[in-house]
Amino acid sequence: MPERQPDPTGADPDPGEAPGIAPSPGAVPTGSRVLLLNATFEPLTVVTAKRAVVLMLTGKAECIEASLESAFHSESLTVPAPSVMRLSRYVRVPYRASVPMTRAGVLRRDGRRCAYCGKRADTIDHVIPRSRGGTHSWENCVAACRVCNSRKADRLLGELGWTLDTPPRAPNRAAGGIMVLAVEPLPAWEPWLAAAA
């Protein structure tokens, strides 16, 4: 039987349910996202609220910021729903040569602004369409609004007379960059992400 790899968050591979703990009515769902910081306060990863509570109850992490409106309850314990947590012990993060590209990452990199018109973006576009040999990469994807994405379709920018103010590129591997770009951050995370950038 193959050996299980250790979890970089320090949690058990399958933490299961927090014993006797359940979200209160109207609380944040157990699948909600929580920013997990390393012991040095650098962004490390994003975990579910359920896993965050397990980390806290087992002493592997402490809550730095919690929701004032929701909590998890047991018969004898009330735990505020965490938003930002910090590991009790430092975890070394394996080096990664590049940042994995995701839709949320492209939107985050481009500030959720359409690369073509500057309005709010809600999707991504391949600058050189894939049907014309374009790659699905940081250097060929930009945030776009649905109107521009639809108008552009599978045409090249030159065919439309469009230009890009800034050519797309892979994001900087600054502290926390890999994790930040994997998901859309919550407002409560911004101070921690800004400090790590």
C-alpha positions in Angstrom: 0.0 0.0 0.0 1.5 3.4 -1.0 2.6 5.7 1.8 0.5 8.9 2.3 2.3 12.1 1.7 2.3 14.5 4.7 0.0 17.5 4.5 1.9 20.8 4.3 -0.8 22.4 6.6 0.1 20.0 9.4 -3.4 18.6 9.4 -4.1 14.9 9.5 -4.6 13.5 5.9 -8.3 13.0 6.6 -9.3 15.2 9.5 -12.9 14.1 9.4 -15.6 16.1 11.2 -14.8 18.3 14.1 -16.1 16.2 17.0 -19.6 17.4 18.0 -19.2 20.7 16.2 -21.8 22.0 13.7 -22.4 25.4 12.1 -25.0 27.5 13.7 -28.2 28.2 11.7 -27.4 30.9 9.1 -23.7 30.4 9.6 -21.0 30.2 7.0 -21.2 26.7 5.3 -18.5 24.3 6.4 -17.1 24.4 2.8 -16.4 28.2 3.1 -12.9 29.3 2.5 -10.4 30.3 5.1 -7.0 31.9 4.5 -4.3 29.9 6.2 -1.1 31.7 7.0 2.3 30.1 7.9 3.7 30.7 11.3 5.6 33.6 9.8 2.3 35.2 8.7 2.9 34.5 5.0 -0.1 33.3 3.0 0.2 29.5 2.7 -3.1 28.1 1.3 -6.8 28.2 1.5 -8.8 25.6 3.5 -12.4 24.9 4.1 -14.0 26.3 7.3 -14.5 22.7 8.5 -10.8 21.9 8.2 -9.9 25.3 9.8 -11.9 24.4 12.9 -10.3 21.0 13.1 -6.8 22.6 12.9 -7.8 25.0 15.6 -9.3 22.4 17.9 -6.2 20.2 17.5 -3.9 23.1 18.4 -2.3 23.2 15.0 -3.5 26.7 14.1 -4.9 29.7 15.8 -7.6 32.0 14.6 -6.4 35.5 13.6 -9.6 36.9 12.2 -13.1 35.5 12.7 -16.6 36.3 11.5 -18.6 38.3 14.0 -21.9 37.0 12.6 -21.4 33.2 12.5 -20.0 30.4 14.6 -19.8 26.6 15.0 -21.5 25.2 18.1 -21.3 22.0 20.2 -23.0 21.2 23.5 -20.3 22.9 25.5 -18.3 25.0 23.0 -18.8 27.9 20.6 -16.2 28.5 18.0 -16.4 31.7 15.8 -16.3 30.9 12.1 -12.6 31.6 11.1 -11.7 33.9 8.2 -7.9 34.0 8.6 -5.9 31.5 10.6 -2.2 31.0 11.4 -0.3 27.7 11.8 1.3 27.2 15.2 4.5 25.7 13.6 6.4 26.9 10.5 5.9 24.8 7.4 8.5 24.8 4.6 6.8 25.2 1.2 8.3 23.3 -1.7 9.6 25.5 -4.5 7.4 25.8 -7.5 8.9 27.0 -10.8 5.7 28.6 -12.1 2.3 29.8 -10.9 -0.5 27.5 -12.1 -2.9 29.4 -14.3 -6.5 29.5 -13.3 -9.5 31.6 -14.4 -9.6 33.2 -10.9 -5.9 33.9 -11.2 -6.2 35.8 -14.5 -9.1 37.9 -13.1 -7.1 38.6 -10.0 -3.9 39.5 -11.9 -5.9 41.9 -14.2 -7.8 43.5 -11.3 -11.1 42.2 -12.7 -10.9 44.8 -15.4 -11.5 44.0 -19.1 -8.3 44.2 -21.0 -10.2 45.6 -24.0 -12.6 48.2 -22.6 -11.7 48.6 -19.0 -15.1 47.7 -17.6 -15.7 45.0 -15.0 -14.5 41.6 -16.2 -16.3 38.4 -15.5 -14.6 35.9 -17.8 -11.3 35.4 -19.6 -10.3 35.6 -23.2 -7.5 34.0 -25.3 -5.8 36.9 -27.0 -4.8 34.6 -29.9 -7.8 32.2 -30.0 -7.1 28.6 -29.4 -8.8 27.8 -32.7 -6.0 29.7 -34.3 -3.1 28.2 -32.4 -3.2 30.3 -29.2 -2.1 28.7 -26.0 -4.0 28.4 -22.7 -1.3 30.3 -20.8 -0.7 33.4 -18.7 0.9 35.1 -21.7 -2.2 34.5 -23.9 -5.1 35.0 -21.5 -6.6 38.3 -20.2 -9.6 39.3 -18.2 -12.6 40.3 -20.3 -16.2 41.4 -20.0 -18.8 39.2 -21.8 -19.5 41.9 -24.4 -15.9 42.2 -25.6 -15.4 38.5 -25.4 -18.4 37.9 -27.6 -17.5 40.7 -30.0 -13.9 39.4 -30.4 -15.0 35.7 -30.8 -12.2 33.9 -32.6 -10.6 36.9 -34.3 -7.2 38.4 -33.8 -6.8 41.8 -32.3 -5.3 43.2 -35.5 -8.5 42.1 -37.4 -10.6 44.3 -35.1 -8.2 47.2 -34.8 -7.9 46.5 -31.0 -4.7 46.8 -28.9 -3.7 45.8 -25.4 -2.3 48.5 -23.1 -0.3 45.9 -21.2 0.8 42.5 -22.7 -0.3 39.6 -20.5 2.4 37.9 -18.5 2.9 35.3 -15.8 2.5 36.8 -12.3 5.4 37.4 -10.0 6.2 34.5 -7.6 6.1 37.0 -4.7 5.3 35.6 -1.3 1.8 34.2 -1.4 1.5 34.7 -5.1 0.9 31.1 -5.9 -1.9 30.7 -3.5 -3.5 34.1 -4.0 -4.0 33.6 -7.7 -5.5 30.2 -7.3 -8.8 31.5 -5.9 -10.7 34.8 -5.7 -9.7 36.4 -2.4 -12.2 37.5 0.2 -12.1 41.1 1.5 -11.0 40.0 5.0 -7.8 38.5 3.5 -6.6 41.7 1.7 -4.4 43.1 4.5 -2.6 39.8 4.8 -2.2 39.4 1.0 -1.0 43.0 0.6 1.6 42.6 3.3 3.0 39.6 1.6 3.1 41.1 -1.9 
